Amino acid sequence: MKKMGTYPIFPIFLLLLAPLAAQAQMHECTLNPNDPQVAVQLAGEGSALELRRQADGCRLELDCKVRAAPARLRYDLATLKGLKTPPVASQITNITFDYADGTTQTCKVVGAQSLPGAR
C-alpha cells in the first residue's frame, strides 16, 4: 500500500488569503491627517468626515453625528507603524471636535474607506 503524503494546510490557506490582503491594502486610507494640504469636510449629514488631497480621498464613518462645523479637529491614532512613518487616516480611532464656544465632541471612527478619483 502506497502512503499518501500530507500537505500542511496553513501555507495553502495563506496563499488563498494573499489576494484579499492585497486588495484590503489598496483601499487603506493613506492620507496623512496632519498634512496642511489635506482638506477636511463633514459628510453624510455629519456622520462622516472626508479628507481630500488632489486626486486622493478618504471617508471616515463616525459613531455619532457632528453637531456643527468645528473650529479645530484632534485625532487619536492607533499605534504608528514606525517612528519615522507619518500617520495615515486609517489609523484614526477617535476624532475630537473643538468648537468656537469652548465645547467639544468626540466621535469614534467605525469605518474608513478610500475614495478613488476624488477631486
Backbone bond lengths (Angstrom), bond angles and torsions (degrees), N, CA, C in turn:
res aa  C-N    CA-C-N  psi(-1)  N-CA   C-N-CA  omega(-1)  CA-C   N-CA-C  phi
1 M - - - 1.431 - - 1.529 107.87 -
2 K 1.310 114.77 132.01 1.453 120.57 -178.35 1.536 109.30 -87.19
3 K 1.315 115.65 131.59 1.455 120.34 -179.14 1.533 109.19 -84.32
4 M 1.330 115.68 130.03 1.467 120.15 179.43 1.525 108.83 -83.58
5 G 1.301 116.21 140.17 1.462 120.92 177.71 1.520 110.76 -74.95
6 T 1.293 115.78 151.98 1.459 120.03 176.18 1.518 108.69 -105.90
7 Y 1.294 115.59 145.19 1.455 121.51 179.77 1.523 108.64 -113.69
8 P 1.315 116.42 132.91 1.458 117.94 178.65 1.531 109.69 -65.98
9 I 1.303 116.93 132.04 1.466 122.34 -175.64 1.531 111.27 -77.04
10 F 1.320 118.54 -35.48 1.458 121.03 -173.46 1.533 113.26 -58.17
11 P 1.356 120.82 -47.88 1.469 119.73 178.24 1.528 112.42 -62.00
12 I 1.315 117.75 -35.94 1.465 120.40 178.20 1.525 109.55 -66.24
13 F 1.314 116.37 -41.55 1.456 122.14 177.82 1.530 110.55 -59.38
14 L 1.332 117.35 -43.08 1.462 121.18 178.37 1.528 111.74 -63.39
15 L 1.320 116.41 -39.32 1.465 119.87 177.92 1.520 111.55 -62.90
16 L 1.310 116.70 -36.77 1.457 120.50 179.00 1.529 111.97 -70.86
17 L 1.327 117.11 -31.47 1.456 121.16 -178.88 1.524 113.89 -84.69
18 A 1.305 118.35 -17.86 1.464 121.76 -176.32 1.531 113.09 -54.91
19 P 1.339 120.51 -45.47 1.465 118.73 178.68 1.525 112.59 -63.26
20 L 1.323 117.94 -33.68 1.454 120.51 178.45 1.512 111.11 -67.96
21 A 1.314 117.57 -40.09 1.459 120.98 178.43 1.524 110.63 -64.88
22 A 1.309 117.34 -40.68 1.467 120.84 178.62 1.516 110.67 -64.23
23 Q 1.332 117.02 -39.73 1.456 120.35 178.78 1.519 110.48 -66.47
24 A 1.320 118.21 -40.01 1.459 121.60 178.78 1.520 110.38 -63.08
25 Q 1.330 117.89 -39.08 1.458 120.59 178.92 1.522 111.15 -66.36
26 M 1.322 117.90 -33.46 1.454 120.46 -179.87 1.525 111.41 -64.20
27 H 1.330 117.36 -27.05 1.455 120.84 -176.67 1.525 112.68 -101.47
28 E 1.321 117.18 10.19 1.456 121.03 177.33 1.522 108.54 -69.79
29 C 1.314 115.73 141.07 1.463 120.75 177.55 1.517 108.44 -79.71
30 T 1.314 117.05 106.01 1.457 120.86 -172.79 1.527 113.69 -101.20
31 L 1.326 118.65 6.05 1.458 119.86 177.81 1.524 110.34 -69.89
32 N 1.327 115.95 140.83 1.458 121.68 177.10 1.532 107.75 -83.73
33 P 1.339 118.71 114.41 1.461 120.05 -177.54 1.530 113.28 -66.08
34 N 1.321 118.28 -15.84 1.463 121.66 179.00 1.525 113.08 -91.18
35 D 1.319 117.59 -3.37 1.463 122.20 179.60 1.531 108.98 -71.25
36 P 1.335 118.66 123.09 1.470 120.14 -178.91 1.530 113.50 -65.44
37 Q 1.328 117.90 -15.97 1.468 120.82 178.73 1.530 112.67 -87.43
38 V 1.329 117.53 -0.96 1.461 121.50 177.40 1.526 108.10 -88.02
39 A 1.331 115.70 118.56 1.467 121.41 177.41 1.525 108.95 -85.41
40 V 1.324 116.24 137.36 1.462 122.10 -178.34 1.523 108.44 -120.69
41 Q 1.343 115.60 133.73 1.464 119.25 176.67 1.521 110.05 -145.41
42 L 1.330 115.36 150.92 1.460 120.54 175.46 1.518 109.05 -72.62
43 A 1.305 116.41 146.88 1.464 122.01 179.23 1.524 108.29 -142.90
44 G 1.328 115.87 172.74 1.458 120.04 176.28 1.513 112.76 57.73
45 E 1.326 117.41 40.25 1.466 122.98 -178.54 1.526 111.95 55.48
46 G 1.327 116.33 34.53 1.451 122.03 176.18 1.513 115.40 93.19
47 S 1.337 117.97 0.52 1.468 120.32 -179.40 1.521 112.21 -97.86
48 A 1.332 117.17 7.68 1.466 121.57 179.36 1.525 108.67 -149.10
49 L 1.311 114.73 159.31 1.451 122.12 177.37 1.523 107.06 -127.92
50 E 1.329 116.72 130.82 1.462 120.28 178.55 1.515 109.48 -110.60
51 L 1.331 114.99 132.82 1.452 122.75 175.09 1.517 106.87 -111.52
52 R 1.333 117.12 132.56 1.465 120.66 -178.44 1.523 110.63 -138.36
53 R 1.328 113.68 142.23 1.465 121.40 174.62 1.510 106.98 -148.94
54 Q 1.316 116.70 111.21 1.460 123.39 -177.49 1.525 109.40 52.17
55 A 1.315 118.80 -120.95 1.467 121.05 -176.68 1.526 113.29 -88.14
56 D 1.335 118.05 -1.16 1.460 121.52 -179.96 1.519 110.45 -96.42
57 G 1.313 115.57 147.07 1.459 119.72 177.02 1.511 110.85 -152.94
58 C 1.316 115.36 157.40 1.455 121.69 -178.96 1.523 108.22 -148.43
59 R 1.320 116.76 137.79 1.464 121.89 177.94 1.520 108.70 -116.98
60 L 1.328 116.23 124.37 1.459 122.46 178.13 1.525 108.27 -106.59
61 E 1.327 116.86 118.84 1.461 122.34 178.20 1.527 108.16 -84.01
62 L 1.333 116.29 135.16 1.460 121.90 -176.15 1.522 111.10 -110.18
63 D 1.337 116.30 156.49 1.467 120.71 179.01 1.528 112.33 -88.02
64 C 1.335 117.28 4.84 1.462 120.60 177.81 1.523 108.61 -145.43
65 K 1.317 115.23 170.17 1.461 120.59 178.52 1.527 108.24 -101.24
66 V 1.323 116.14 123.44 1.463 121.74 -179.92 1.523 107.53 -70.22
67 R 1.329 116.38 129.52 1.464 119.67 -170.33 1.519 114.92 -80.33
68 A 1.324 118.76 -20.80 1.466 121.78 -179.58 1.519 109.22 -164.78
69 A 1.329 115.40 172.02 1.459 119.76 176.78 1.529 108.84 -70.09
70 P 1.328 118.19 123.53 1.471 120.61 -176.95 1.521 112.65 -79.81
71 A 1.325 115.06 158.28 1.462 121.31 174.18 1.525 110.14 -81.48
72 R 1.354 116.33 -27.87 1.463 120.81 -177.75 1.524 109.18 -155.05
73 L 1.331 115.71 150.83 1.465 122.25 175.94 1.514 109.32 -117.44
74 R 1.336 116.16 143.61 1.460 121.63 172.08 1.520 107.68 -128.93
75 Y 1.326 116.08 134.59 1.459 122.05 -176.75 1.521 111.01 -109.34
76 D 1.341 116.20 135.73 1.466 121.37 168.02 1.515 106.24 -99.30
77 L 1.335 116.63 128.40 1.458 121.10 -175.89 1.519 111.64 -109.85
78 A 1.318 115.28 146.35 1.457 120.92 169.98 1.532 107.05 -68.08
79 T 1.291 117.60 173.31 1.461 122.29 -179.20 1.521 110.70 -51.99
80 L 1.320 115.81 132.01 1.462 120.42 178.20 1.518 109.58 -70.18
81 K 1.330 115.81 151.27 1.459 121.39 -179.65 1.520 112.18 -69.92
82 G 1.295 117.24 -26.91 1.464 122.28 -179.98 1.514 109.08 -170.07
83 L 1.286 117.70 157.68 1.456 120.20 -176.10 1.520 113.16 -63.44
84 K 1.319 117.70 -32.88 1.459 120.40 -177.11 1.523 112.16 -96.30
85 T 1.317 117.34 2.19 1.454 121.56 179.74 1.522 109.27 -90.41
86 P 1.342 118.77 124.76 1.464 119.09 178.38 1.527 110.26 -67.48
87 P 1.317 117.05 152.59 1.464 119.47 179.66 1.529 110.58 -66.68
88 V 1.324 115.88 155.43 1.460 121.42 175.88 1.521 108.58 -124.85
89 A 1.331 116.36 156.67 1.458 122.04 -173.94 1.520 112.88 -58.87
90 S 1.323 118.83 -32.31 1.460 120.29 -178.70 1.529 112.55 -69.83
91 Q 1.337 118.39 -8.27 1.467 122.18 176.64 1.529 112.08 -91.35
92 I 1.328 118.37 -4.55 1.460 121.24 -178.21 1.523 109.15 -73.82
93 T 1.327 116.18 126.42 1.463 120.91 179.45 1.524 112.11 -104.47
94 N 1.323 117.80 -35.36 1.463 123.45 178.54 1.516 109.10 -140.08
95 I 1.338 115.64 151.14 1.459 121.38 174.85 1.520 107.47 -127.49
96 T 1.334 116.45 128.77 1.457 121.14 175.33 1.516 107.84 -105.24
97 F 1.305 115.39 127.50 1.461 123.21 179.94 1.527 107.61 -102.32
98 D 1.331 116.47 119.21 1.466 122.20 177.12 1.522 107.69 -99.52
99 Y 1.333 116.20 129.98 1.461 121.36 -178.32 1.520 111.11 -105.06
100 A 1.318 115.99 157.65 1.461 122.43 -177.32 1.530 112.24 -59.68
101 D 1.340 118.02 -27.38 1.467 120.75 -178.88 1.525 112.88 -82.22
102 G 1.344 117.71 4.03 1.452 122.04 177.27 1.529 114.51 93.68
103 T 1.322 118.47 -5.23 1.466 121.14 178.78 1.523 110.09 -86.66
104 T 1.333 115.29 162.67 1.459 121.04 178.58 1.518 109.65 -133.33
105 Q 1.305 115.02 162.15 1.464 123.11 174.92 1.522 107.12 -144.53
106 T 1.322 117.44 133.59 1.460 121.30 179.07 1.518 109.28 -117.60
107 C 1.324 116.20 131.62 1.459 122.77 178.10 1.523 108.92 -123.10
108 K 1.311 115.91 143.99 1.465 122.07 175.93 1.527 108.01 -87.74
109 V 1.316 116.44 140.12 1.463 121.62 175.29 1.530 107.34 -84.42
110 V 1.330 116.08 120.09 1.465 120.74 -176.98 1.534 112.59 -105.31
111 G 1.323 116.75 -7.05 1.466 119.98 177.74 1.520 110.28 -168.80
112 A 1.327 115.46 152.81 1.468 120.69 178.60 1.519 107.33 -143.86
113 Q 1.329 115.21 137.21 1.463 119.06 176.34 1.524 108.95 -145.44
114 S 1.319 114.92 147.78 1.457 119.18 177.24 1.520 108.12 -77.72
115 L 1.313 114.78 152.40 1.466 121.23 177.33 1.523 106.84 -111.90
116 P 1.309 118.21 98.38 1.467 120.00 -177.15 1.524 111.37 -66.04
117 G 1.302 115.29 139.03 1.461 121.80 175.59 1.512 113.31 67.30
118 A 1.314 119.14 24.22 1.468 121.43 -179.91 1.510 109.41 -68.42
119 R 1.299 115.97 139.59 1.462 121.64 176.28 1.492 109.22 -148.39
